[in-house]
Amino acid sequence: MDNTEQQVPSCGHQSTTERKSHHSDKTKLNLIQRLNRIEGQVRGVKGMIERDTYCDDVLNQIASIQSALNGLGKQLLEHHLKSCVVERIEEGDHEVLDELLTTVSKLIK
């Protein structure tokens, strides 16, 4: 780890604009690869619409994209719980629980 990585703030309770995650390079690469696949799927659906593809086929692709986004969200949520939330609770910041509940509520709409 170089010096710039060590200086990155953790998930502490700075203002929203200053807070940062501290994902490992491997985790970040995995997230980016997943997002690239999802981005490709979305472009594919756009192409299907442009080619007047049968609606049921387009809807199945949309369901696949939603599933992929849900998987990405679960992965991020797990990381957040195991690192940021635990860290902030250990620091005595219990407001993170309200923040977490709000986030989970948005995820399960």
Residue pairs with C-beta under 8 A, 6 or more apart in sequence:
8 20
8 22
9 18
9 19
9 20
10 20
10 22
10 84
10 87
11 19
11 20
11 21
11 22
11 80
11 83
11 84
11 85
11 87
11 88
12 19
12 87
12 88
12 91
12 93
13 19
13 88
13 91
13 93
13 95
13 96
21 79
21 80
21 83
21 84
22 83
23 31
23 79
27 79
30 75
31 72
31 75
31 76
34 68
34 71
34 72
34 75
35 72
37 68
38 65
38 68
38 69
38 72
41 61
41 64
41 65
41 68
42 65
44 61
45 58
45 61
45 62
45 65
48 57
48 58
48 61
49 58
73 107
77 103
77 104
77 107
80 100
80 103
81 100
84 96
85 96
85 97
85 100
88 96
89 96
89 97
